[in-house]
């Protein structure tokens, strides 16, 4: 993540928390991010240096009025337009989410399994990871049949690889070292 994205997101997280509006801001920014992702021409409009800032601001005002965003989210988007930072929107949204989770004491955990797992197992895994991390966890599940079985979890920069593929690789390395 760029320093620019982190700086803008940190300030937005601080302001939205002080105002007690972090949930509304996150919801509105999520919606705007989805809009940019679905309508590539809108992203291209914001990133086109041939389009004047005044024109971008006017179009943004109309768009935000129609969407009914909260004032904090709308002001943030206007600042990005004025300072030609819309190309960093996705990074800023990710950094904002991370800042909010940190303030709430929540850690995001990526969980990769070979197949879909049931809710009971998801809950059990969540409880175990909360005990391990000492924080509330927000699980993000992903399926990757190539891991063959087991589970891979990512907590921040730490990866816990309990996959069958990893275990087979370790066994192969031990057998090769003995041979």
Long-range contacts (C-beta under 8 A, 24 or more apart in sequence): 1-91, 1-94, 1-95, 2-88, 2-91, 4-85, 4-88, 5-88, 5-91, 5-92, 5-94, 5-95, 6-95, 8-76, 8-79, 8-80, 8-85, 8-88, 8-92, 8-95, 9-92, 9-93, 9-94, 9-95, 9-96, 9-98, 9-99, 10-95, 10-99, 12-72, 12-76, 12-92, 12-96, 12-99, 13-96, 13-99, 13-100, 13-103, 15-72, 16-72, 16-100, 17-100, 17-103, 19-72, 21-70, 21-72, 22-100, 22-103, 24-70, 24-72, 24-73, 25-70, 25-72, 25-73, 25-76, 25-96, 26-96, 26-97, 26-100, 28-67, 28-69, 28-70, 28-73, 28-74, 29-73, 29-76, 29-77, 29-93, 29-96, 30-93, 31-67, 31-69, 32-67, 32-69, 32-73, 32-77, 32-89, 33-89, 33-90, 33-93, 36-89, 36-90, 43-86, 46-81, 46-86, 46-87, 47-86, 47-87, 53-81, 53-82, 53-84, 56-81, 57-81, 57-82, 101-138, 104-136, 105-135, 105-136, 106-135, 106-136, 106-137, 106-138, 107-133, 107-135, 107-136, 107-137, 107-138, 107-155, 107-156, 108-137, 108-138, 108-140, 109-133, 109-137, 109-138, 109-139, 109-140, 109-153, 109-154, 109-155, 110-140, 110-142, 110-153, 110-154, 111-139, 111-140, 111-141, 111-142, 111-151, 111-152, 111-153, 111-154, 112-141, 112-142, 112-143, 112-144, 112-147, 112-151, 112-152, 112-153, 112-154, 112-163, 113-141, 113-142, 113-143, 113-144, 113-147, 113-150, 113-151, 113-152, 114-143, 114-144, 114-145, 114-146, 114-147, 114-148, 114-149, 114-150, 114-163, 114-164, 115-143, 115-145, 116-143, 117-141, 125-151, 125-153, 129-153, 129-155
